[in-house]
C-alpha cells in the first residue's frame, strides 16, 4: 500500500525487499532493492542487501559488484553494531 501511495519512497522499496528476502523470494527482493538503488544510488544498505539476494540466486558476479559498491559507499556496513 505504501508503495502504491508513494512509489518514490526508497525506504518502502527497501523494506519490502527485506521482507521478500526473508521469505526466500529473492527475485522479487532484487527487484525492490534495485528500485531503491535507482531512487537513491548512494543507498549502501540497499546495494548490500541486493548483493545478498543475488548471492542467494547464484548470481555471484553481480553480487560481488553490489557488495563492492556498498563497501565503497559505507565501510561500516560490515562492522558489527555496538549497543
DSSP file (Angstrom, degrees, kcal/mol; ACC not computed):
  #  RESIDUE AA STRUCTURE BP1 BP2  ACC     N-H-->O    O-->H-N    N-H-->O    O-->H-N    TCO  KAPPA ALPHA  PHI   PSI    X-CA   Y-CA   Z-CA
    1    1 A X     >        0   0    0      0, 0.0     4,-2.2     0, 0.0     5,-0.2   0.000 360.0 360.0 360.0 -43.3    0.0    0.0    0.0
    2    2 A X  H  >  +     0   0    0      1,-0.2     4,-2.9     2,-0.2     7,-0.1   0.920 360.0  50.4 -60.3 -42.9    2.8    2.4    0.9
    3    3 A X  H  4 S+     0   0    0      1,-0.2    -1,-0.2     2,-0.2     6,-0.1   0.857 109.8  50.9 -65.7 -34.0    4.5    1.8   -2.5
    4    4 A X  H  4 S+     0   0    0      1,-0.2     3,-0.4     2,-0.2    -1,-0.2   0.889 116.9  40.0 -67.7 -38.0    1.2    2.5   -4.3
    5    5 A X  H  < S+     0   0    0     -4,-2.2    -2,-0.2     1,-0.2     2,-0.2   0.813 134.1  20.7 -80.4 -31.0    0.7    5.7   -2.4
    6    6 A X    ><  +     0   0    0     -4,-2.9     3,-2.1    -5,-0.2    -1,-0.2  -0.610  66.0 172.3-138.8  74.5    4.3    6.8   -2.6
    7    7 A X  T 3  S+     0   0    0     -3,-0.4    -4,-0.1     1,-0.3    -1,-0.1   0.636  79.6  57.4 -64.3 -13.2    6.1    5.0   -5.4
    8    8 A X  T 3  S+     0   0    0      4,-0.0     2,-1.0    31,-0.0    -1,-0.3   0.263  74.1 120.0 -98.9  11.7    9.2    7.1   -5.0
    9    9 A X    <>  -     0   0    0     -3,-2.1     4,-1.7     1,-0.2     3,-0.3  -0.670  45.7-167.2 -81.5 103.7    9.7    6.1   -1.3
   10   10 A X  H  > S+     0   0    0     -2,-1.0     4,-2.6     1,-0.2     5,-0.2   0.893  84.7  54.2 -57.4 -44.0   13.1    4.5   -1.2
   11   11 A X  H  > S+     0   0    0      1,-0.2     4,-3.0     2,-0.2    -1,-0.2   0.864 104.4  54.5 -63.7 -36.0   12.6    3.1    2.3
   12   12 A X  H  > S+     0   0    0     -3,-0.3     4,-2.3     2,-0.2    -1,-0.2   0.930 111.3  44.4 -64.0 -44.5    9.3    1.4    1.3
   13   13 A X  H  X S+     0   0    0     -4,-1.7     4,-2.2     2,-0.2    -2,-0.2   0.925 115.4  48.4 -64.9 -43.4   11.0   -0.5   -1.6
   14   14 A X  H  X S+     0   0    0     -4,-2.6     4,-2.0     1,-0.2    -2,-0.2   0.931 112.7  47.5 -62.8 -45.6   14.0   -1.4    0.5
   15   15 A X  H  X S+     0   0    0     -4,-3.0     4,-2.0     1,-0.2    -1,-0.2   0.889 111.6  49.3 -66.3 -38.6   11.8   -2.6    3.4
   16   16 A X  H  X S+     0   0    0     -4,-2.3     4,-2.8    -5,-0.2    -1,-0.2   0.889 108.5  55.3 -66.5 -36.5    9.6   -4.7    1.1
   17   17 A X  H  X S+     0   0    0     -4,-2.2     4,-2.6     1,-0.2    -2,-0.2   0.905 105.8  51.5 -59.5 -41.8   12.8   -6.1   -0.4
   18   18 A X  H  X S+     0   0    0     -4,-2.0     4,-2.4     2,-0.2    -1,-0.2   0.920 110.1  49.5 -60.9 -43.5   13.9   -7.2    3.0
   19   19 A X  H  X S+     0   0    0     -4,-2.0     4,-1.5     2,-0.2    -2,-0.2   0.934 111.1  48.3 -62.5 -46.0   10.6   -8.9    3.5
   20   20 A X  H  <>S+     0   0    0     -4,-2.8     5,-2.7     1,-0.2     4,-0.4   0.912 110.4  52.6 -59.7 -41.8   10.8  -10.7    0.2
   21   21 A X  H ><5S+     0   0    0     -4,-2.6     3,-1.5     1,-0.2    -1,-0.2   0.922 107.7  50.4 -60.6 -44.5   14.4  -11.8    1.0
   22   22 A X  H 3<5S+     0   0    0     -4,-2.4    -1,-0.2     1,-0.3    -2,-0.2   0.794 109.2  52.5 -64.9 -27.5   13.3  -13.3    4.4
   23   23 A X  T 3<5S-     0   0    0     -4,-1.5    -1,-0.3    -3,-0.2    -2,-0.2   0.489 118.5-113.0 -84.0  -3.8   10.5  -15.2    2.6
   24   24 A X  T < 5S+     0   0    0     -3,-1.5     2,-1.3    -4,-0.4    -3,-0.2   0.645  77.6 132.9  80.1  14.6   13.1  -16.6    0.1
   25   25 A X     >< +     0   0    0     -5,-2.7     4,-2.1     1,-0.2     3,-0.3  -0.567  24.1 163.6 -95.7  68.7   11.5  -14.7   -2.7
   26   26 A X  H  >  +     0   0    0     -2,-1.3     4,-2.8     1,-0.2    -1,-0.2   0.815  65.3  55.8 -65.8 -36.2   14.9  -13.5   -3.9
   27   27 A X  H  > S+     0   0    0      2,-0.2     4,-1.9     1,-0.2    -1,-0.2   0.923 111.5  44.4 -61.7 -44.0   13.9  -12.4   -7.4
   28   28 A X  H  > S+     0   0    0     -3,-0.3     4,-2.1     2,-0.2    -2,-0.2   0.870 111.7  54.1 -68.0 -36.2   11.3  -10.1   -6.0
   29   29 A X  H  X S+     0   0    0     -4,-2.1     4,-2.9     1,-0.2     5,-0.3   0.932 106.7  51.3 -61.5 -45.6   13.7   -8.9   -3.4
   30   30 A X  H  X S+     0   0    0     -4,-2.8     4,-2.7     1,-0.2    -1,-0.2   0.908 108.2  53.5 -58.4 -42.1   16.3   -8.0   -6.1
   31   31 A X  H  X S+     0   0    0     -4,-1.9     4,-2.0     2,-0.2    -1,-0.2   0.924 112.4  42.3 -59.5 -46.1   13.6   -6.0   -7.9
   32   32 A X  H  X S+     0   0    0     -4,-2.1     4,-2.3     2,-0.2    -2,-0.2   0.904 114.6  49.5 -70.8 -40.4   12.7   -3.9   -4.9
   33   33 A X  H  X S+     0   0    0     -4,-2.9     4,-2.2     1,-0.2    -2,-0.2   0.897 110.4  52.7 -64.0 -37.6   16.3   -3.4   -3.9
   34   34 A X  H  X S+     0   0    0     -4,-2.7     4,-2.5    -5,-0.3    -2,-0.2   0.912 108.5  49.5 -63.1 -42.1   17.1   -2.4   -7.5
   35   35 A X  H  X S+     0   0    0     -4,-2.0     4,-2.2     2,-0.2    -1,-0.2   0.910 109.5  51.8 -63.7 -40.8   14.3    0.2   -7.4
   36   36 A X  H  X S+     0   0    0     -4,-2.3     4,-1.9     1,-0.2    -1,-0.2   0.900 111.0  48.0 -61.3 -39.9   15.6    1.6   -4.1
   37   37 A X  H  < S+     0   0    0     -4,-2.2    -2,-0.2     2,-0.2    -1,-0.2   0.875 108.9  53.7 -69.3 -37.4   19.1    1.9   -5.7
   38   38 A X  H  < S+     0   0    0     -4,-2.5     3,-0.4     1,-0.2    -2,-0.2   0.918 113.7  42.8 -60.0 -42.7   17.5    3.6   -8.7
   39   39 A X  H  < S+     0   0    0     -4,-2.2     2,-0.2     1,-0.3    -2,-0.2   0.812 134.0  18.4 -74.0 -30.8   15.9    6.1   -6.4
   40   40 A X    ><  -     0   0    0     -4,-1.9     3,-2.1    -5,-0.2    -1,-0.3  -0.715  64.6-175.4-143.9  86.5   18.9    6.6   -4.2
   41   41 A X  T 3  S+     0   0    0     -3,-0.4    -4,-0.1     1,-0.3    -3,-0.1   0.682  85.2  59.4 -60.2 -18.0   22.2    5.4   -5.8
   42   42 A X  T 3  S+     0   0    0     -5,-0.0     2,-1.5     1,-0.0    -1,-0.3   0.259  70.4 120.5 -93.1  12.8   24.1    6.1   -2.6
   43   43 A X    <>  -     0   0    0     -3,-2.1     4,-2.0     1,-0.2     5,-0.2  -0.617  37.5-179.9 -82.3  91.6   22.0    3.7   -0.6
   44   44 A X  H  > S+     0   0    0     -2,-1.5     4,-2.7     1,-0.2     5,-0.2   0.850  77.8  55.7 -62.4 -36.4   24.7    1.3    0.6
   45   45 A X  H  > S+     0   0    0      2,-0.2     4,-2.8     1,-0.2    -1,-0.2   0.921 107.9  47.5 -64.8 -43.0   22.2   -0.9    2.6
   46   46 A X  H  > S+     0   0    0      2,-0.2     4,-2.4     1,-0.2    -1,-0.2   0.903 113.4  49.1 -64.8 -40.0   20.0   -1.5   -0.5
   47   47 A X  H  X S+     0   0    0     -4,-2.0     4,-2.4     2,-0.2    -2,-0.2   0.934 112.9  46.8 -63.0 -45.8   23.1   -2.3   -2.5
   48   48 A X  H  X S+     0   0    0     -4,-2.7     4,-2.0     1,-0.2    -2,-0.2   0.922 114.1  47.1 -63.0 -44.4   24.4   -4.7    0.1
   49   49 A X  H  X S+     0   0    0     -4,-2.8     4,-2.3     2,-0.2    -1,-0.2   0.867 110.4  52.1 -68.3 -35.5   21.0   -6.4    0.5
   50   50 A X  H  X S+     0   0    0     -4,-2.4     4,-2.9    -5,-0.2     5,-0.2   0.913 107.9  53.3 -64.2 -40.2   20.6   -6.7   -3.2
   51   51 A X  H  X S+     0   0    0     -4,-2.4     4,-2.4     1,-0.2    -2,-0.2   0.905 108.3  50.0 -58.2 -41.9   24.0   -8.4   -3.3
   52   52 A X  H  X S+     0   0    0     -4,-2.0     4,-2.0     2,-0.2    -1,-0.2   0.916 111.7  47.0 -63.9 -43.8   22.9  -10.8   -0.7
   53   53 A X  H  X S+     0   0    0     -4,-2.3     4,-1.3     2,-0.2    -2,-0.2   0.906 112.4  50.1 -65.6 -40.9   19.7  -11.7   -2.7
   54   54 A X  H  <>S+     0   0    0     -4,-2.9     5,-2.6     1,-0.2     4,-0.4   0.896 107.6  54.4 -62.7 -39.4   21.8  -12.0   -5.9
   55   55 A X  H ><5S+     0   0    0     -4,-2.4     3,-1.5     1,-0.2    -1,-0.2   0.920 105.9  52.3 -58.1 -44.4   24.1  -14.3   -4.0
   56   56 A X  H 3<5S+     0   0    0     -4,-2.0    -1,-0.2     1,-0.3    -2,-0.2   0.786 108.3  51.6 -63.8 -27.4   21.1  -16.5   -3.0
   57   57 A X  T 3<5S-     0   0    0     -4,-1.3    -1,-0.3    -3,-0.2    -2,-0.2   0.465 119.1-112.0 -86.7  -2.0   20.2  -16.7   -6.7
   58   58 A X  T < 5S+     0   0    0     -3,-1.5     2,-1.5    -4,-0.4     3,-0.2   0.614  76.8 133.9  81.8  12.1   23.7  -17.8   -7.6
   59   59 A X     >< +     0   0    0     -5,-2.6     4,-2.1     1,-0.2    -1,-0.2  -0.554  23.5 162.7 -92.9  70.2   24.4  -14.5   -9.5
   60   60 A X  H  >  +     0   0    0     -2,-1.5     4,-2.7     1,-0.2     5,-0.2   0.837  64.2  53.8 -66.9 -38.8   27.8  -14.2   -7.8
   61   61 A X  H  > S+     0   0    0     -3,-0.2     4,-2.0     1,-0.2    -1,-0.2   0.931 113.2  44.1 -62.8 -44.3   29.4  -11.7  -10.2
   62   62 A X  H  > S+     0   0    0      2,-0.2     4,-2.1     1,-0.2    -1,-0.2   0.880 112.5  53.5 -66.7 -36.9   26.6   -9.3   -9.8
   63   63 A X  H  X S+     0   0    0     -4,-2.1     4,-2.8     1,-0.2     5,-0.2   0.930 108.2  49.1 -62.6 -45.6   26.6   -9.9   -6.0
   64   64 A X  H  X S+     0   0    0     -4,-2.7     4,-2.7     1,-0.2    -1,-0.2   0.898 109.2  53.1 -61.6 -40.4   30.3   -9.1   -5.7
   65   65 A X  H  X S+     0   0    0     -4,-2.0     4,-2.3    -5,-0.2    -1,-0.2   0.913 111.9  45.2 -61.6 -42.5   29.7   -5.9   -7.7
   66   66 A X  H  X S+     0   0    0     -4,-2.1     4,-2.7     2,-0.2    -2,-0.2   0.920 113.1  49.5 -68.1 -43.3   27.0   -4.8   -5.3
   67   67 A X  H  X S+     0   0    0     -4,-2.8     4,-2.3     2,-0.2    -2,-0.2   0.923 111.8  49.8 -59.5 -43.6   29.0   -5.7   -2.2
   68   68 A X  H  X S+     0   0    0     -4,-2.7     4,-2.0    -5,-0.2    -2,-0.2   0.932 112.5  45.7 -62.1 -47.3   32.0   -3.8   -3.6
   69   69 A X  H  X S+     0   0    0     -4,-2.3     4,-1.7     1,-0.2    -1,-0.2   0.903 111.3  53.0 -64.6 -40.3   29.9   -0.7   -4.3
   70   70 A X  H  X S+     0   0    0     -4,-2.7     4,-2.3     1,-0.2    -1,-0.2   0.917 110.2  47.8 -60.6 -43.2   28.2   -0.8   -0.9
   71   71 A X  H  < S+     0   0    0     -4,-2.3    -1,-0.2     1,-0.2    -2,-0.2   0.848 107.5  55.8 -68.3 -33.7   31.6   -1.0    0.8
   72   72 A X  H  < S+     0   0    0     -4,-2.0    -1,-0.2     1,-0.2     3,-0.2   0.862 113.7  42.0 -63.4 -34.6   32.9    1.9   -1.2
   73   73 A X  H  < S+     0   0    0     -4,-1.7     2,-0.2     1,-0.2    -2,-0.2   0.845 135.4   5.5 -80.1 -35.7   30.0    3.9    0.0
   74   74 A X    ><  -     0   0    0     -4,-2.3     3,-1.5    -5,-0.2    -1,-0.2  -0.740  52.2-173.3-157.7  98.5   30.0    2.8    3.6
   75   75 A X  G >  S+     0   0    0      1,-0.3     3,-1.3    -2,-0.2     4,-0.2   0.761  84.6  70.6 -64.5 -24.6   32.6    0.6    5.2
   76   76 A X  G >  S+     0   0    0      1,-0.3     3,-1.1     2,-0.2    -1,-0.3   0.616  73.6  88.3 -70.6  -8.5   30.6    0.4    8.4
   77   77 A X  G <  S+     0   0    0     -3,-1.5    -1,-0.3     1,-0.3    -2,-0.1   0.770  94.8  38.7 -60.9 -25.1   28.1   -1.8    6.6
   78   78 A X  G <  S+     0   0    0     -3,-1.3     2,-0.3    -4,-0.2    -1,-0.3   0.428  94.5 101.4-105.5  -0.5   30.0   -4.9    7.5
   79   79 A X  S <  S-     0   0    0     -3,-1.1     2,-0.0    -4,-0.2    -3,-0.0  -0.622  81.7-104.9 -84.9 142.7   31.1   -3.9   11.0
   80   80 A X        -     0   0    0     -2,-0.3     2,-0.3     1,-0.1    -1,-0.1  -0.365  38.5-113.2 -63.5 144.4   29.3   -5.4   14.0
   81   81 A X        -     0   0    0     -3,-0.0     2,-0.5    -2,-0.0    -1,-0.1  -0.580  23.4-143.3 -80.2 139.2   26.9   -2.9   15.6
   82   82 A X              0   0    0     -2,-0.3    -1,-0.0     1,-0.1     0, 0.0  -0.864 360.0 360.0-102.3 135.1   27.7   -1.8   19.2
   83   83 A X              0   0    0     -2,-0.5    -1,-0.1     0, 0.0    -2,-0.0   0.415 360.0 360.0-114.3 360.0   24.9   -1.3   21.5
